[in-house]
């Protein structure tokens, strides 16, 4: 699953997720599109907000990196 899939499964818009993480909408969009990666603090926050493990977040981010090459 991708980061976008986890967000949608949680029933959140990008804006809602950004507010919950206290970050910008652009950051969430860039993470989902593989243009940038969240730092360790945001990976932990993403796992808590989206109710998935940090391993699942890492896998989603690494899958996005491979797909975008």
C-alpha angles and dihedrals in degrees: 000000000000128000087254090053091052091049093049092046087055088053096241134135120224088256093052091049091048090052092048090050094042092234136112126282087236091059092054091047092049092049091050092047094046094243092123139000130234118247122244093271092055093045088057092045091048091053092052097044094044092040095233132116124268086242089060090050091050091048091049091050094046092047089053090051092053094045093050096051 
